[in-house]
Amino acid sequence: MISKTFKKIVVVFVAVAAVTSCAKKLDLNPTNDLTPDKVYSTPAGYKSVLAKIYGGLASGGNQGPAGQPDISGNLDEGSQIAFIRPYFNCEELPTDEAVVAWNDQTIHDYHNLSFTSADPFLKGMYARPMYNITLANEYLRYSTDEAVAANGITGADATSIKSTRAEVRFLRAFNYWLMMDLFGNSTFVTEADVVGGPLPAEIKRADLFKYITGELKAIDADLAPVKTIEYGRVDQGAAWALLARVYLNAEVYTGTPHYDSAIFYASKVIGGGYALQSSYAKLFMADNDKQKNEFIFAVPIDGLHTQGYGNTTFIAHAASGDEATSDYGVTGGGWYGYRATSGLVNLFADKTGASDTRAMFTTSKYGTGSAQLAIADISNFDQGPHVVKFVNKRSDGAKVNDPTGYFADIDFPVFRLPEMYLIYAEATLRGGAGGDKTAALTYLNLLRARAYGGTAAGQLTTGDLTTQLILDERGRELYWEGHRRTDLIRFGLLTSGTYLWPWKGGVASGTAVDAKYNLFPIPATVLSANSNLTQNPGY
């Protein structure tokens, strides 16, 4: 139902009253003529809504690639209200891993670390998780045993619907994690809130941490066992992975570290039967669903059925220029937009990528060494290293699903096994109970063995183990996958002057910025619509 071969999601907006009532307070205005008695009258209706909830991570609307956005309010369907592209902007552009040549509205404010509460991109980023949460709440409201029975659904169909509730609770927790990580405090609504009732409450960051971890633990027994559910849906492994990630960052979120819990849940994932794939490059190609043994949870993207400008189609096109087809496998021309800074490339011992195969940068057109790394003009796409990581080509040489080749088939990895290795190692080095440095070294060397083609060139020793090494290894392994901002904040480096990269803070050589930019501001339109919310300090 949710796999890469699923049919195109039909326009199914769940109950208009519920969605519109809550959404209007967030300046979101979805419209439809469907009501709960119609949507939930059949098992197929429930499946359609479940697909829509999952689809909120793949698409920004309902017809693709544009034209029926989930959320209105003068926001662009591809760049501002999808999930992958806005999240990429938030996690990558403020860091050493990405800059953008375009002068599109306020997009340069991301890398400059100068964003404000009026930023339209942040308005969309706030809206997307809250929209997804609203859909999840309504599904949970109408999928109780009583509600399903009232709709005349019984037997195996009723049992099947009940089994999906834990998945939806996970997806709601995941979207609340986005809110906690990006904005700190959040609008807070659950299925218990009365539709059309008072304005939604605000939940503080530390309390949201407790809610998310509590939800993930509560649903553990109801989720499918690890690796028993179809690809693209969540199981116990996904919940453990999110818990490991949340606990690794607990000190940022709450002021109190929980490295022992990060080790515990990372270990559960590691012991869950996942395995590293032999080729790093194949993890980011058009048939990367074949690498699913390494993926704990991925967002399926299909160039025919989930067309959009805000998923991995964006990553492949935006990273490419004249070489869009030859290097990136997309037709219709590159978008001449995103590339990296020398801060990312310098993490690799051999900047040409000849040693560490994860160093996927172009060198043929834009020069090598310092000539390739320098960015004198942020708006000049020809300057700076180009990242060739997400590529719309199949490893088996077959054709991609979109006959035109424009829209990508590249699934977006949310959780991969290497992240769990890295969480285990970092939490161990930070003193978490239950960790073992020998095991941590083994996990890191597994990653480096793949990166160096099975040779001993990249192997580490116990003396190499430091938290800085872990941060650098996370950069090498996970770049452009939506981790870097959160990592730099955890290490105290995003806004400080301790680590600078080109154009940090809008200065060519990089500069420190106000620590308030460790959190994004709550959009002004959201604050004006809900008096229960408060702005983050400094904005």
Secondary structure, DSSP 8 states (H G I E B T S, - for coil): --STT----------HHHHHHHHHTTT-----S--HHHHTTSHHHHHHHHHHHHHTTT-SBSSSSSSSBS--SS--TTTTSSSHHHHHHHHHTTSTT-EE----TTTHHHHHT---TT-HHHHHHHHHHHHHHHHHHHHHHH-SHHHHHHTT--HHHHHHHHHHHHHHHHHHHHHHHHHHHHHSSEEE--TTS-TT-S--EEE-HHHHHHHHHHHHHHTGGGS--TT-S-TTS--HHHHHHHHHHHHHTHHHHHSS--HHHHHHHHHHHHTTT----S-SGGGGSTTGGGGTTTEEEEE---TTTS--SSSHHHHHHHT-STTHHHHH---S-----EE--HHHHTTSSSTTSSSSTT--B--TTT-SHHHHH--S-TT-TTSS--B--S----TT----SSTTS-S----EEEEEHHHHHHHHHHHHHTT-TT--HHHHHHHHHHHHHHHTTT-STT---GGG--HHHHHHHHHHHHTTSS-HHHHHHHTT-SSSSSS--TTGGG-TT-----GGGGS----HHHHHH-TT----TT-
